Amino acid sequence: MSYWIVQCNPEAFDLLPYLKNHGDKPDRWVVSVPRYEKELTVGDVVFIWKSAGSEGRRGIYGVGKVTARPGENAQFPPYGDHYWKDQIEKRRLEPLPWVDVRYRKLILDNPVLDAELTARGLGGLLILRMPRRGIYKLTEQEGNTLQQLVDQR
């Protein structure tokens, strides 16, 4: 089992209302780094990261498990289309591989924010240092620490 962070830009997709309304349903996240496509496997843990956007609260808003490898399903969930704010970004992402995720826990009202990660010794996470990518692989120690922080919510 591996640990991952997948990132959403709230300027492109309205993540928090989407998760509030559809977090109980299966979902898909883009695998924007090609080398990770072969590494993602069923049962891997995926943390959901929302970048800062205009309100400036970046951090982890949920956790789930991979339920299907990238490319096994090739379309967006039908219930999320109207949450897209940036149709150009949507069209750019559509042809990329997607991984199926089922959420285990959402912490929309009490996320694990970037300042807490830094305070807990996780300031070196790539998502904090290189926030432009869409998916990040974590070490087992990083994944376990993040899992503990999410479970405490």
C-alpha positions as CSV (number, residue, x, y, z in Angstrom):
1,M,0.0,0.0,0.0
2,S,1.2,3.5,-0.9
3,Y,0.2,7.0,0.2
4,W,-0.7,9.8,-2.1
5,I,-1.9,13.4,-2.1
6,V,-4.1,14.5,-4.9
7,Q,-4.6,18.3,-5.4
8,C,-7.5,20.4,-6.5
9,N,-7.3,24.1,-7.4
10,P,-10.5,25.7,-6.2
11,E,-10.1,28.4,-8.9
12,A,-10.7,25.6,-11.4
13,F,-13.1,23.3,-9.6
14,D,-15.4,24.1,-6.6
15,L,-14.1,21.3,-4.4
16,L,-15.7,21.9,-1.0
17,P,-19.3,22.2,-2.2
18,Y,-18.7,19.2,-4.5
19,L,-17.4,17.1,-1.6
20,K,-20.2,18.2,0.7
21,N,-22.8,17.1,-1.9
22,H,-21.1,14.1,-3.4
23,G,-18.5,12.9,-0.9
24,D,-20.5,9.7,-0.3
25,K,-20.2,8.7,-3.9
26,P,-17.3,7.1,-5.9
27,D,-15.0,9.7,-7.4
28,R,-12.1,10.1,-9.8
29,W,-8.9,12.1,-9.6
30,V,-6.5,12.8,-12.4
31,V,-3.0,11.3,-12.4
32,S,-1.0,14.2,-13.9
33,V,2.4,12.6,-13.4
34,P,2.7,9.8,-15.9
35,R,5.3,7.7,-14.0
36,Y,2.7,7.4,-11.1
37,E,0.1,5.8,-13.4
38,K,1.8,2.4,-13.0
39,E,2.5,2.8,-9.3
40,L,-1.1,3.5,-8.1
41,T,-2.9,0.3,-7.0
42,V,-6.2,-0.6,-5.5
43,G,-6.1,-0.1,-1.7
44,D,-3.7,2.8,-1.8
45,V,-4.5,5.7,0.5
46,V,-5.3,9.1,-1.1
47,F,-5.4,12.4,0.8
48,I,-7.5,15.2,-0.7
49,W,-5.7,18.5,-0.9
50,K,-7.3,21.8,-1.7
51,S,-4.8,24.5,-2.8
52,A,-5.2,28.0,-1.3
53,G,-7.4,29.7,-3.9
54,S,-8.8,33.1,-3.1
55,E,-9.6,32.3,0.6
56,G,-6.1,31.0,1.3
57,R,-6.9,27.8,3.3
58,R,-4.8,25.1,1.8
59,G,-4.6,21.7,3.3
60,I,-6.1,18.2,3.6
61,Y,-9.9,18.0,3.5
62,G,-10.3,14.2,3.3
63,V,-8.9,10.8,2.8
64,G,-10.0,7.9,0.6
65,K,-8.8,4.6,-0.9
66,V,-8.1,3.8,-4.6
67,T,-10.8,1.5,-5.9
68,A,-9.6,1.1,-9.5
69,R,-6.3,1.6,-11.2
70,P,-5.7,4.6,-13.6
71,G,-7.4,4.2,-16.9
72,E,-9.8,1.5,-16.0
73,N,-12.6,4.0,-16.2
74,A,-12.2,6.9,-18.6
75,Q,-14.8,9.5,-17.8
76,F,-15.6,12.1,-15.1
77,P,-18.3,11.2,-12.6
78,P,-21.6,12.4,-14.1
79,Y,-22.6,14.4,-11.0
80,G,-19.6,16.8,-10.9
81,D,-19.8,18.7,-14.2
82,H,-21.4,21.9,-12.9
83,Y,-18.7,22.4,-10.3
84,W,-16.1,23.2,-12.9
85,K,-15.2,26.9,-12.9
86,D,-12.5,26.6,-15.6
87,Q,-13.7,24.8,-18.7
88,I,-10.3,25.1,-20.3
89,E,-8.6,23.3,-17.4
90,K,-11.4,20.6,-17.5
91,R,-10.7,20.0,-21.2
92,R,-6.9,19.9,-20.5
93,L,-7.4,17.2,-17.8
94,E,-10.0,15.1,-19.6
95,P,-7.6,13.0,-21.7
96,L,-5.2,12.3,-18.8
97,P,-5.5,9.0,-16.8
98,W,-7.9,9.0,-13.8
99,V,-7.9,6.9,-10.7
100,D,-11.1,5.9,-8.9
101,V,-11.3,6.8,-5.2
102,R,-13.9,6.1,-2.5
103,Y,-13.8,8.6,0.4
104,R,-13.3,7.2,3.8
105,K,-13.4,10.5,5.8
106,L,-14.1,14.1,4.9
107,I,-13.0,16.9,7.2
108,L,-14.4,19.9,5.4
109,D,-15.0,21.9,8.5
110,N,-11.8,21.0,10.3
111,P,-9.1,20.4,7.6
112,V,-5.4,19.7,8.3
113,L,-4.0,23.0,7.1
114,D,-0.5,23.7,5.8
115,A,0.6,25.5,9.0
116,E,-0.2,22.4,11.1
117,L,1.7,20.2,8.7
118,T,4.8,22.4,9.1
119,A,4.4,22.5,12.9
120,R,4.2,18.6,12.9
121,G,7.5,18.3,11.1
122,L,6.0,17.8,7.6
123,G,7.1,21.2,6.1
124,G,9.2,19.3,3.6
125,L,6.3,17.7,1.8
126,L,6.5,18.3,-1.9
127,I,3.0,19.7,-2.0
128,L,4.2,22.6,0.2
129,R,7.4,23.1,-1.8
130,M,6.2,22.4,-5.3
131,P,2.4,23.1,-5.3
132,R,1.9,23.0,-9.1
133,R,1.6,19.3,-9.6
134,G,-1.7,17.4,-9.3
135,I,-0.5,14.2,-7.5
136,Y,2.3,13.6,-4.9
137,K,3.7,10.3,-3.6
138,L,4.3,10.2,0.1
139,T,6.7,8.1,2.2
140,E,5.2,5.6,4.5
141,Q,6.1,7.7,7.5
142,E,4.5,10.8,5.9
143,G,1.4,8.9,5.1
144,N,1.1,7.4,8.6
145,T,1.5,10.9,10.2
146,L,-1.1,12.4,7.9
147,Q,-3.5,9.5,8.6
148,Q,-3.1,10.1,12.3
149,L,-3.9,13.8,11.9
150,V,-7.0,13.1,9.8
151,D,-8.2,10.4,12.2
152,Q,-7.9,12.9,15.1
153,R,-10.5,15.1,13.5
